[in-house]
Amino acid sequence: MTGRLELVGAPGSPYTRKMLALLRYRHIAHNVIWGGTMGPPTGYPRPKVALLPTFFFPDREGNLEAVVDSTPIIRRLEKDYPDRSVIPDQEALRFIDLLIEDYADEWLTKAMFHFRWAFEDDAGHVAPLLIHWANPNLPDEQVAAMASQFSKRQIDRLYVVGSNKVTARTIEDSYVRLLGLLDTLIQQQGFILGSRPSSCDFALHGQLTQLTQIEPTSMALTTKYAQRVRGWIDRMEDMSGHKGGDWLAEDQYGSLQGLLSEIGRTYAPFLVANAAAAGSGAQDFETEIDGRLWQQPVFAYQAKCLAALREAYQGLSADAQTRVDRLLTGTGCEALFVAG
């Protein structure tokens, strides 16, 4: 590709922050248009689903098309821009990268949404910021009215992502455990899959920009348990100067056992139960996660996430699948692929 990529995003969007950090690291020239999900600027196409960030890629005729969903966009960029890849060249590790990225995008976002809207002080803190991020020129009275309206809508939607009185402790405990796991990995090797960043690093970064930098309650937990993680998030914002680095060798995969066990403890049982409920046509479901009841509405997109992970697993070579199986055994993640 030639020219500068363009995208619409917002500082309060974890997926925007994920992709901007990745673009900086990969030295991909880009223009970010700060805005919101209300729609792109005049003259730009609208995406089929209003999500942030929205990328504008030229099609075969040279016309712009609006594209969303960060994970496939990252793989598209790998084809268009070969330098400074964020996808491991080892087949088994490439699959693990995808699994961890999916966990960050789809489970850790529950913590982001929970800490943002489940606590009155946090909601009151972030609601005006979200309006200012979209448009800093609005008068105070309009900001206050829009913030109040938006905050109510988001709080009323907490149940959609699974944040409620039944699930709150599971979400909060999971976040604290993740901080400890990341603290150890960062100290040992710098990034999740070695001494260079992969797509899963940027996925974790995106969600954690909100949890460690914006939401007061989760910020306080980060300060208490893992200031190293906060420092890492600040550095990940711009890794354009990072040079070299290696992926983990197979005899180093054991360093991932803790993180994969956390995924198997929380995200795996959620994905399996959600997909089963979606397949039966149910509207809501209950399961057990971390020894506690979990209940929420069915999330159709996350059923597709499980299907995509299973398809990727089935597409592995026999050798890579054996390596993945060996790594996942005992973590709880193997449950994702039993019926795949």
Sequence and secondary structure as in RCSB ss.txt:
>XXXX:A:sequence
MTGRLELVGAPGSPYTRKMLALLRYRHIAHNVIWGGTMGPPTGYPRPKVALLPTFFFPDREGNLEAVVDSTPIIR
RLEKDYPDRSVIPDQEALRFIDLLIEDYADEWLTKAMFHFRWAFEDDAGHVAPLLIHWANPNLPDEQVAAMASQF
SKRQIDRLYVVGSNKVTARTIEDSYVRLLGLLDTLIQQQGFILGSRPSSCDFALHGQLTQLTQIEPTSMALTTKY
AQRVRGWIDRMEDMSGHKGGDWLAEDQYGSLQGLLSEIGRTYAPFLVANAAAAGSGAQDFETEIDGRLWQQPVFA
YQAKCLAALREAYQGLSADAQTRVDRLLTGTGCEALFVAG
>XXXX:A:secstr
  S EEEEE TT HHHHHHHHHHHHTT  EEEEE  TT   TTS   SS  SSEEEEE TTS EEEE  HHHHHH
HHHHH  SS  S SSHHHHHHHHHHHHHIIIIIHHHHHHHHHSSHHHHHHHHHHHHHHH TTS HHHHHHHHHHH
HHHHHHTHHHHT STTTHHHHHHHHHHHHHHHHHHHHHHSBTTBSS  HHHHHHHHHHHHHHHT HHHHHHHHHH
 HHHHHHHHHHTT TT     B  GGGGGGGHHHHHHHHHTHHHHHHHHHHHHHHT SEEEEEETTEEEEEE  H
HHHHHHHHHHHHHHTS HHHHHHHHHHHTTTSGGGGTS  
